[in-house]
Amino acid sequence: MKFIDIKTNLSKNNIIDIRNVINLFGSIDRRRLYEWQKKGYIKKLTNNFYVFSDAEIDDSFVRMIGNKIYSPSYVGLESALSYYELIPEAVFQITGITSRKTRNIQTDIANFNYRSIHNRLFWGYQLNTETFHSFFISDPEKTILDYLYLNPHLNDTKSIEELRVNREIFITLLNISKLKKYLRIFSHNRLLKSISKLMKVLDVKFK
């Protein structure tokens, strides 16, 4: 198998998943992968995942990579809060939610940090297709709940205030009825207290 075969059959804007390559060609000589890296044709992300060196790397592509290299997962937590502009800070790594073990993956393109959540709470995400590269991301309501759930230190008014959640965007984006429905599924007393404090800080009617 030659590199041109890979390039012809896979878009340069897609991730090279070795499992897909094997499905297409039946097998792969992994020595070729090392050779193509040395020649600058491809870049390694992590085991079994590569990208073409001339791929156009933008934010949506990086988010898609985050989904692919550790699956199942969806973009969430700080990355989703920043994506929705619910917090003012820029986020310089991709944070995600997974039903697998918590893990950090460092690549030459970006760092990816995954937080584990129980299978029964692995929902509330959607496929974002607004850009060329589609990716799974938690919806705004689940983003808030996941963040408070996985950060138990956010349990008082001061810590909630320090999040600096944008009130105008919050009330525009979030559906309170949907938030309450999600909260009932979590069925978690500490989370209920945290979200109630957040609502008080934002001066949003919740009860």
N, C-alpha and C positions, 0 to 999 in steps of 0.2 A: 504494500500500500504506500502511495506517495502522498506528500503533503497536499499537492494539487487536488487529490481525490477528496481530502477532508474539506479543503477550501471551497470546492465546487458544490459539495453536498450540504454544507453548513454555512449559514449566514455569518459574516464576520461580526455581526452585532449580537450573536447568540453565544451562550456559554457552551464550551466543548465538554460535554458529559461523556466520559469514556464508555459508560454503559450504552449510550446511544450509538457511539462509534462502532462498538462491537455488534450491536443489532443491525447496523447498516452493512458492515463489511465482514462480519463473522468472527473476526479476531483483530488484535492489534499487537504489534511488536513494540513493547514499551521502550525499547532502546531508541525508537524513532522519536518518541516524545522528548527524550533528553537531547537528542540531536537537533530537533526543531527549536527547543528552548535556546540552545547554544547559538543557533543561527539567527535568533531573534524573531522567529515566526510566531511563536506562542509564548504566553506567560502562565505559569502555574499559580492557581489560586490555593488549592488544597488537594488532598488525595482524590484523584479521579476527576478533577475539575480544572479546566484551563480556559483562557480566552485568547483570541487572536490579538497579536501585538498592535495591529492597526484598528482595533475596535474603537468605536467612539464611546468613551466613558463619560456618562453624565449621571446625575443623581438617580434617575429612574433605573438606569442600568445597574448601578450599585445596589439599589434596593432589590432588584430582581435577583442579583447574585446572592444577596442575603437569604432570600427564599430558597434558592436552589442548593446551595452548598451544605445546608443543614435543614433537612426536610423531615417532617412537616414543621413549618414555622411561618410566622407572619411578622411584618414590621410593626413594632409597637413601642410602648413606654416612651422614653425621651425622644426617639426618632419620630414617632407618630405625633407626639405633642408638638414638636417643632414643625413637622409637616403641616399640621392644621393651624399653625401659628397661635396655639394656645399658650405657649410660653415664649418669652422673648429671646432666650438663649439659642445660639446655633449649636448643633450637635455634630461632633466630629468623628463619630463612629456610628455604625448601624446597630441599633438595639432591637432585638426581636423576642418573640414569645414562641416557645416550643413545648411540645408534650414529651420531649426527650430530656436527657440530662442537661443541666446548665453547662454552658460551654463558651469559651472565647476562642475565636479563630482570627489570627492575624495574617493578612495577605499584603502583597505589594500595592494593591489598589485601595484597600480600606480594612479597618478592623471591625469585626463583627462579634457582638456580645449577645448571647442568648440566655434568657431566663426561663427556667422550667415552670410549667403550671400543670396542674392535674388535668387528666384527660377530660373530666367532666366540665372543666372550665375552658377547654380549647375550642372556642367558638367566638362569634362576634367580630369576624373579620370579613373583608370584601376584596374582590379583585379590582384593582385600580387599572383602568384601561385608557386613561386620559393621555398618556404619552406612548411613544413607540414601544417602550419596554413595560409590559404589564407586571404588576407585583401585588402580593397579598398584604393588606395593611388593616389593622384593627379599626373599626369605625369609631367615631369620636366618643360615644358613650362607653364602649368597652375599653378604649384607651385610658380614660380617666379611672375607671374601676380597676383595671389591671395595675395601673401605676400605684394607686393607693393600697391595693391588696398586697403587692410585692414590696412595698416600702412601709413596713409597720411603724417606723420611727415618725411617720407623718401623722401624729396622733394628738396634736394640740394646735391651738389657733396660730401661734407664732410660726410653727413649721409649715402650716398650710399657707400662711401669708407669704412666706419666703419663696413659695413656688411661683408667685407673680402670674397666676393664671389670668389671661386677658378676658375680662368680664364680657365685653361686647361680642367677641368671637364666640365665647362660651354660650351665651344666650342665643346667638344666631345659629350655631352649628348643632347644638345638642337638643335632642328631643327628651324632655323630662319624663314623659310617660314611658318611653323606651328605656331610659336610665333606671327608672323604678322597676321595670320588668326584669332587666338584667340583674339588678341588685337582689331581687327576690330569688333568682336562680343561684347567685353566689351564696345566699343564706349565711351571712357572716357578720356577727355582731360588731366586731371591730371596724370592719369596712363600712357598715352603716353609720357608725359614729364619725368616722373620718369624712365620709361624703356629706354628712349633715353639717360638720364644721366648715367644709369647703363652701357649701351653699350659704352658710351664714356669712362667711368672709366675702363672698361675691354678692351678697344681698339678693339672692334668688329664691323665690318661693318654692318650697319643696314638699311640704306636708299637704 
